[in-house]
Amino acid sequence: MDWISHIIFGLAITRLVYINHPQEWEKHRNIIITIAIAASLFPDLDILTTHRSEIHAPLVLTALAGVIGLVYPISFRPLLAGLLSHNLLDIFLFDNSKGTIRQIIDIAITNDTAASEFNETVVSGLAAEGIMLLYPINRKMYYILLTEHTYAVMVMLVLCTAAVTLYLTRSNKGNYR
């Protein structure tokens, strides 16, 4: 998934985590949002080395959130929500067998050589074979393959999650326990 989807989904999941804790949300909203955004993007730092490596593994990310949460307790929930929401989206793998990515690139870049190089960078450099769901127990990559149609459905689910979250949090405003 793209970084915008990671941020939207990470923030929505984080907000849902705090739906029954409105006072805590109101008191620490800015730091919670900042941590959730950073956490939802953090696993992609491995793009600098090997994309979807160990820092995409849910067990590693849960341990990281736990250790940081011990030192800075307010960070645990937004860290865990952001990090694991990233994994939830990244387990889905886009099927590019029909050259959809190249078709999109061709619309944006008219120079064929530049378009080919950009396509190669995107497809080979950013593509992955899923996530190491059970690392450090094993290094096998797990994924759920999406076609153009099912990818659109996933994007809609991310947006619907965000919309429902906004609705729930707006309708609960002021209903503190």
JODALIN-V901435 format. One line per field, one symbol per residue. phi: phi as a letter, one per 30 degrees, with the letter a starting at -180 (. if undefined). psi: psi as a letter, one per 30 degrees, with the letter a starting at -180 (. if undefined). burial: b if it has 24 or more other C-alpha atoms within 12 Angstrom, else e. A space follows every 50 residues. Layout:
phi: ???
psi: ???
burial: ???
//
This chain:
phi: .ddddddedddddddddcdcbdddeddcedddddddddddceedddddbb didedcdedddddddddddddbeddedddddddddddeddddcddcdcie ddddddddbdddddddddeddddddcdbcjbdecdcdbcdccabdccedd ddddddddddeddddddddddceicdd
psi: lleeeeeeeeeeeeeeegegheeeeeegeeeeeeeeeeeffefgffffcj khaegfkeeeeeeeeeeefeeieffeeeeeeeefeeeeeffkkkjgfgge eeeeefeejfjeeeeeeeeeeeeeefllhaliegkgelgkkkljkkaeef eeeeeeeeeeeeeeeeeeeeffkfhk.
burial: bbeebbbbbbbbbbbbbbbeeeeebeeeeeebbebbbbbbbbbbeeeeee bbbbbbbbbbbbebbeeeeeeeebbbbbbbbbbbbbbbbbbbbbeeeeee bbeebeeeeeeeeeeeebbeeebeebbbbbbbbeeeeeeebbeeeeeeee beebbeebbebbeebeeebeeeeeeee
//
